[in-house]
Amino acid sequence: MSSATALTGAAERDLPEVIADLRRLVEHETPSNDKAALDAGLADIADWLAERLGEPTARARHDCGDRGDVLDITFPGTAGGTVLLLCHYDTVWPIGTLAEWPFTAEGDRITAPGCLDMKLGIVHGVWALRLLRELEIPHPAVRFLLTGDEEIGSIASRPHIERACAEATATLVLEPSREGMAKVRRKGLGMFDLAVYGVEAHAGLDPTAGASAIHAIAELVPQITALAAPERGTTINIGAITGGTGRNVVAGRASCEIDIRIQDPAETARIDAGFAALAVADDRIKFDITGDWNRPPMNPNPPSERLFDAARAAAQDIGRDLEGTAVGGVSDANFVSALGKPVLDGLGAVGAGPHSRDEHVIPGESPGQIAMLAGLISRLRDN
């Protein structure tokens, strides 16, 4: 029996335990903005890793202040090199969601908050390493980096990600796949806030004494959205607008949230210049834009293309045809790619509905994903 066939068979055999591990992780709710819950969830993940994988060769927990801490833990290999498995354990779901939306398995579908994005991916990484050990397949050391603020920008975890990927042979990101495809291209993200300051006045008694921030933001939003260039991969969304204090008050303040996605890194300079040129008709209005470019775009580089070729070969070993795809969402893979390091994303769970009440995974796809991941890790060893 070939090692690839053995991997698939063992992964199918272990699927009930994989599902049990997913349930354990899901039932520790870990919303990005709840430090106490993140701490408790990460402590349980650390215990679970020890139960499943034993003693590591290195372990550190990095304090990230009010963000979720980073757990950095390495397990020994039987060959040279180190593969980084990059995962996040935070989710978009607040505490209490599980009480009204419990872990539910119906046929070949499991639904629960955070199951797809991305707790099953973490489980896949652990079971891939277990199978390599069980079947005595040569493999490099495996370093897990578990971050707790990916869903809110990875501000605290970014330096740890960049340092770890610089020390690795390759970085594999266990975010959800897209219908079984790996993610080879992602857009970059800019997160900005526009604040507009006007002059309040009575809308009936003295309207000309006021300068409406809401009227001004109505001038500014079309200027901002006109900066979009879909033909270049640049899209702009105004996600929320707030302002004013009452129907009969000329608004003294208004604000909006701006989401910008880019594929071409050069677009940052064009958008920045467009922001600098914004103007309103009433010179009593003041406004400012705060925020920054949160993640650079992830575009294929030669090391990542070679990594994808290795993943495709690992898939072929188990009778699968792995394809790559481009997505508009961002992940921590963006940071790795921007450094010119080899990275491949979307190697985790198969399912759909992330960030929605339709979030679900298809557990029947997990054995193939785990076997492919294990085969890829083995291929990345230094001979």
Secondary structure, 3 states (H helix, E strand, C coil): CCHHHHHHHHHHHCHHHHHHHHHHHHCCCCECCCHHHHHHHHHHHHHHHHHHHCCCCEEEEECCCCCEEEEEEEECCCCECEEEEEEECCECCCCCHHHHCCCEECCCCEECCCHHHHHHHHHHHHHHHHHHHHCCCCCCEEEEEEEECHHHCCCCCHHHHHHHHHCCCEEEECCCCECCEEEEEECEEEEEEEEEECECEECCCCHHHCECHHHHHHHHHHHHHCCCEHHHCEEEEEEEEEECCCCCEECCEEEEEEEEEECCCCHHHHHHHHHHCCCCCCCCCEEEEEEEEEECCECCCHHHHHHHHHHHHHHHHCCCCCCEEEECCCCCHHHHHHCCCCEEECCCCCEECCCCCCCEECHHHHHHHHHHHHHHHHHCCEC
